[in-house]
Amino acid sequence: MTDIILFMPKCGIWDAMGVRVPGGLLSIASVPVKEGYKVVLVDSRIDINWEENLRKHLEDGAKVVCFTTMVGEQIKHMMDASKLVKSINPKVVTVLGGSWAQIYPGMCMQDHNIDLVCYGDGDYLLTDLMDYCNKKIKIRDVKGIYFRPPEGAKITKTEPRAPIENLDELPRIPWHLVNMNDYSAVGFRPDNQSVALVTSRGCQFRCGFCSIVTLYKQTWKGYSVQRIMDDLAFLEKTYGIKDFFFMDDLITGDFKRYEQLVDALHQAAKEGKDYNWSVAGIRGDHVLRLKEETLKKMVDSGCRNIDVGVESGNPRILKLIKKDTTVDVIRRANKKMSKYPIIIKYTFMGGFPTETEAEFKDTLKLRRILQEENEYATAPLFFYTPFHGTPLYPVAIEQGFKPPTSLHDWADFNYNTWYKDYPCWLNKRMIKLVENSAFLSYFSNKKLSYKYTNPLFASLFKLYYPIAKFRYDHDFYGLMLEKHAANLVAKVNEKFTLFGRFQKKKTPVVKAEPITQ
């Protein structure tokens, strides 16, 4: 008999690049699994029969269905699934979590097929909801939720849940709820399985475009090094996984812990472990703080990539977005890293409120300089997106941005095209420049291919790379007809889960027993 269903909606074009394990949903499953509840996970990104499987588990007695979503297209897929759930069993408790739900809970309650929305840490929420379903507590006793009371009453917010101070107290993530061979994280060794892990929560910095500032209020906490190494050993022993992507927002939130983690990984390598690993969140100024000894240990222990958020090459824009760094810091960090065979992915943005064309061209200039001064540097660029609740959002409003006013509208708020559908500060010339620059940046550096783990997308990358490289080398951003082809592929993928069919591997996977620690 099923107790809890976790549902992962499609994400849109992001699914094409490669589907990572749904770590957020698996994380909040760890406590109910330990308590003995039967938890299942349905992932519509890869499961073409997700409707049938969702129905099967609902008919098997599920009492709680938990959804997650970020802003944009994923909201639409979440709403389609919540509607289906309530049509099958109107009495099942539906709960929505994830970054968008926590940032804009009132907006999320516009979906009348969602009974409640989670805010704060959700690790103990599902067990509380099972107690509610089993009539052990009242819904008002469940902390950290907005819930829909009887018809006519206002949406109610319950008492906040105390933050988890020691992440090590949480049980191990129940990886056995998914087929690990269906997912990937990095493609350094394409024949190897890989997995994304989060070893910390939050970030102490104040970047104005980032929702993490809103969610964690510039706080940070992390798992201990021993816990991380135990998890790596478990994943290797149980699934044969040796390639890891540490997907933290800021892995160096505790600098001493990061140095200890590198020491532990280096010791593991000396003992014969063949790990490859990658890091999503390191600041440029933190790179400058790394000792040469630590960098050498990173190389020797299998570090293949680090990601550094730069955002802009213009000093005024860096101050506007409160990045708290400088172009000089980034260039010095790049020169320091150029001595080591570690791919460094610098992420940039364009189209900020008040940004001029000349200021954006400073960004294009810095991207080129970094890649010329470091053969291991890559520099993808993204269009700035004004997220509700972020520090820069009011500036976007002041500059003429007219945001969506309903949940249905936010579901149509596409990361890549929002500026075409909603009034904002950008003129057509600026939109074309940023849009074309961003599109080319994904394909014009061969060293970025490790990010594209979906076999079909990887093949398309190889086909388009020579064209993208030619365009980049000659600053040729006009007549980009290939973008229309990319949009067509995205629409086909949304309808037929095209990339998900290629994502799944057919080799058998080792199944772990449920964790009871």
N, C-alpha and C positions, 0 to 999 in steps of 0.2 A: 504493500500500500504506500502510495506517495504522500508525503506530508507537505513539502515545499518545492515549488518550481522556480528556478531562476531562468529568466528569459533575456537573451542578448539580441537586440534588434540589429538589422543591417545598418552600416554607417555611411554607405554611399561609395564615392570614388575611392575613399581611403581603403576600402576592402580590396580593391584591385591590386594595390601594391604588395599586399601580404597580410594575412590575418594572424594577429597575435592572440595568445591564449587570453580569455576574458578574466584577467587577474582580479579586477575589482569585485566581480560577482563571486568568484571562487574564494576570495578573502573573507567576505561576510558569511560564507557557507561554513567556515571552519568551526565556529562554535556550535551551531545546530547539528553538524555531523558528529562532533565529539559527544554531544548530548544524546545521540542515538536516533535522531530524526532521519527519515528517508528523504534525501535531497536529490533532485535531478536538475540538469542544466540543458536547456534547449538553445542552440546558437543558430539563428536564422542566417548568419553570414555564410555558413558552410553547409547547413542542413536544408536541402531543397524540399524535404518532407516535413518541415517544421510545424506546419499547421496540423498535420496528422498526428505527429508526436505530442504536440501540446494537448490536443484533444484526448489522446490516450492517457496521459498522466492526470488530466483533470477528471476523467472518468474513473481513474484509479483512486480517487478520494482526496486529491490535493486540497489543502485548506488555505494555503497562502501562495500567491504568485508575485514574485519580485522582478520588476523591470528596472533597467537603467537607461539613461540617455544623456547625450550631450546636445548642445544647441544645433539646429539645422535639420537635415534630412532624417537623421535618426529618430527625431520626435515623431515624424510621420509613421515610420515603421513601428515605433512603440505604440502609437495610438491604434494602428491597425490590429496589432496583437492584443491590446487591452480590450478592444471591442469584441474580438473573437472570444476571448476568455469569458467575458461577461455574458455573451450569447450562449455559451455552453453551460456555464454555472454562475448565475447572478449572485449567489451567496458567497462565492469564494472571495477572500480578502486580497485586494490588489494593492501593492505598495510600489512607489517609484522612488529610486535613489539616483545617485550619480551627480556630477558637477552641476548640471543645469537645474536639477531639482533643488539642490541646496542653495543655489544662487537666486532662483526665482520661483520659490515654492507656490506662491499664490497663483502665478500664471499657470503652473503645471496642474493645479487643481481645476482648471477649466476643462480638463478631460474627465468627464463624469463617470468614466469607467475606471478611474483611479480612486480608491477609497482613502488613501493616505500617502503623504510624502514625508520622506526622511530628511532630517537635518542633523548635522554633527556626525560623529562616529557611528557607524551602523553595525558594528561587529556583534552586538548583543541584541539587535532589534528583532531578528527573526525568531529567536527563542522566546522573546517576550510576546510576539504576535501568536506563536503557537500556544502560549499560556492563555492568551485572550480567547483564541478559538476554542480552547478546551475549558473555557469558563472559570479559569483560576484567577484571573484579574480582569478589571474593566479596561476599556480602551483608553480612558483618561489616565490610567496608571502607566501606560506605555510612554516612556520618555523619548524626547527628540523627534516628535512627529507633528505634522498638521493633519487633522482628520476631518472628514465630512460627517457632521452630526445629522440627526433626523431632519427631514425636509423642512425648509423654512428657517433653520437656525444658521448662524454664521460659522464659517470654517474655524476650527479651534486649534490652537497651538498648545501643546503640552509642555511640561517642564523640560528644560534641556538636559541632555544626558552628560554626565561628567566625562571629560576627555580621557582617553586611555593614556596614561603616563608611561607605562612600560609595555612596549609592543611585544616583548618576549613572552608576556603572559598569554598571548593568543596562541591557540593550537596551530599546528602546521596546516598550510593550505591543502585542501583535499583534492589533489590533482587527479585522483581517480574518477572524478565526476566527468571528465572529458577524455577524449582520445587524443593524447598528446601528439600523435602523428598528423593530426589535422591542422596543426599550427606551426608557425615559425616566427622568429624574431630578427635574426641576422643571417646573412648569407656568406659569411667568410669561408665556410666549408659547405657548399651546397648540398652535399650528400649527408651531412650531419643534421640531426635534430637540433633545434635551438629553442630557448624559452626566454620570455621577458619576466623579470622579477622586479619588485619594488622593495627596496631595503629601508626606506624612510618615508615620512610624510611631512609635507610642508616646505617652506622656504622663508628665510629671515629677510629677504630683500623686498623691494617695493615697486617693481616694474609696473608701470601704469596700464599696460595692455593685458596683464596676466590675471586670470581668475583665481590662481592659487593664493594671491594676496588677499582676495576676498574670503576664500574658504578657510584659510589657516591663520589669518591675522598676523602674518610675519612670525609665525612660530615654526619650530622644526623638532622632530623626534625620530629616532631610528632604532632599528633592531641592533642587537649586539653583534660584533664580528663573529663570535662563536655560533650564534644562531644562524647567521648567513652561511657560514661554512658548513654547518650541519645540513642546511637545506640543499646546498650544492651537492654534498655527498649523497643525500637521499635521492636527488634527481638523477645523479649519475648511476647509482646502484640500481634504482628501480626502473628507469627508462633509458639508460645509456646516454643521457644528455650531457654533453661536455661544452656546449657553446651557450653563453649566457649574455643577456642584455639587461644591465641594471638600469631600469627605466625611472629613476628617481627624478624629481624636479630639481633637487640640489643634493647630490650625493656627498658633497663636501660641507654640508650644514654643520657637521662636527668634524673639523679638519683632522684632529687626532684619530678619530675613528676611521677616517678614510685611509690614513697612513698605516694604521693597524690592519685594515682589510687588505691593502696591497702587500704588507708583510706576510699575512696569512696565505694569500694566493701565491706569493713567491715561494713560501715554504712548501705549499702543496705541489708546486711545479718541481721543486728539488726532490720531492718524494715520489715523483713519477706521474703526477696528474697532467693530463694533456688538455687543459682548459683553454678555450678562447673566450675573451670577454670584452664587453663594450659598455660605455657609460653615456647616459643621455644628458645629464645635467651637471656641468662644471662651468664656472665663470672664468673669464679671462684673467682677472686678478688672482683667482685661486690657482690657476696654472702657473703664474709667476711665483707663487708661494711654494710650489712643489720643489723639493730638493732633487738635485740631479740623481742622487742615489735612489730616490723613490721612482723617478721616471725610468731608470734602468731596470728596476724591479718590475715595473709595469710591463715593460717589453718582454722581459724574461718569463713572466708569469702568464703571458698570452693576451695582453691587452692589445686589441686591434683597432680600437676607435674610441674617441671621446667627442662629445657634442658641446659646443660653446655657443651660447646665444649672444650675438653681437647686435642685431636688429638694425643699426644704422651706421653709416660712415660720416654722418654730419654732427658736429658738436652740439648745435642747438637742439636738434631732434633728440639726441641722447639725453639732454637735460629735460626736455619736454616729457619724455616717457619715464624719467626717473630711473634710468639704467644704472646710474652710479658707477660709470666706467668712462674711459676715454679711448679715442682711436689709437693713441700712443700705447696704452696698455695692451690693446689687442695686437698691435703690430709686434710689440716686444714678446708677448706670449707666443705668437706665431713663429718668430725667429728662434725662440727657445725650443719649441716643439719640432722645428724643422730637422733637428739632429736625430730624431727618433722615428722609426718606421711605424708610426701610429697615425691612422687616418683621422684627421681632425675636421669635423663637420661644423662649419660656422653657419648659423642660421640668421637670415636677414629678413626684414620686412620693408614694404613700401606702401605709400598711400596713407601715411599718418595724417591726422587733422593738422592743418596749417602747413604741411610739408610742400615745398616748392619743387619744381622740376629740377632746378639746380641742386637742391639739397638731396634729392633722390639720386641724382647722378654722382654725388659724393659716395653714396652707398655702392653704386655700380663700380666706381673706381676702386674703393677699398676691397670689394670682392675680388677684383682682378689682381690687385697687389698681393693679397694674401695667398692666392693660388700660384702666383708667379714666384713668390719668395719661399714657398714651402710646397714641394712636390706632392706632399701627402694631404694638402688642404683641399676641401671641397666647400662650396658656398651656396647652398640652395636658398631661394628667396620666396617669401610668401606675401600675399596681399594682407595688409592689416585688416582685422575684423573687429568692429566695435561690440564687445560683449557687455551685456547688461551687468551692472554691479562692479565693474572694474574701475580703477581710479581714473582712467583716461576717457571713460564713457561720457561723463558730463561735457568734456571738451568736444567730443564728437557731436553731441546734441547742440552745443553752442555754435558749431561750425555748419549747422544745417542738416544734420542727419535726422531723418524721420523714421524711427524704429517701428517694427511691427507692433501691433496693439492686441493681438490675440495669439493663443497657442498655435492655431492653425497657420497663422502667418509666420510665426517663428519656425515652424516646420519647413516652410519654403525658403528660409533664410540660409542660402547656400554660401559656404565659406568662399567659394571661388567666383561667385557672380552677384553677391548681395548688392554691390554698388550699381548694378544695372537696374535693379528693381526698387530701390529705395533712395529717395533724394538725399544727397550728401554734398560734401565740399569739393568733390573731384570733377574736373572737366574731362571731356572725351579724350583729349590728347594725353593727359596724365594717366587715365585709365588704361589706354592702349599701351603706353610705355611700361607701366608696372606689370600689367597682365602678361604681356609678351616676355618681359624679362623673367618673370616668375616661371612661366611655362618652360622656357629654355633651360632655366637653372636646374631643373630636375633631371635633365638628360644630357647636358653638355660636358659632364665630367665622369669619365669611366669609373673612377674610384668610388662613386656614389652607388654603384650597382649592388653593393652588399645590402642596401636598405630594401631592395625590391626582391622579396623572397618568393613571391608568387611566380611559378614557372612561366605562365603565359605572359605576365607583365614583364618578366625578365627578358623574354624573347622579343617583345615589342621594344624594350629599351635598347637592345642590341641593334635592332633594325633602324631605329630613329637616331641613335647616337651620332653617326657620321654627319647627318644633316644638322643636328643641334650644335655639334662642335664647329662646323663650318660657320653657322650663323653667329655663334659666340665669338669666334676668332675674328670675324669681319664686322662685328657690331651691326648685324643685319637683322632687325626686329620687325620688318614689314612683311606684308603679304603672308601671314602665318596661317595658311589654309589647314595645316595639320591640326590646329586646335579644334576645328570642326569635326575632324575624324575622331579626335579624342573624346569630344562631347557625345558623339554617336555611340562610341564604345561604352561610355559611362551609362547611357540610357539602356543599352542592351544588357549590361551587367545588372542594373537595378531590376529589370524585369525577369531575367533568367538566371540570376546568380552565376553568371558566366565564369568569373574568376574563382568563385568558391568551388566550382566543379574541378578546376585544375589544382586548387590549393590542397585538396585532400590527397593523402598518400595511401597507397594500397598495402604497404608493408605492415605486418601485424605489430601491434603495440603491446608492451608489457603492462598489465593491469596491477595497480597497487591495491592492497587491502585498505579499507577505511581506517583512518587514523583515529586512535582512541587515546592518544597521550594527553 
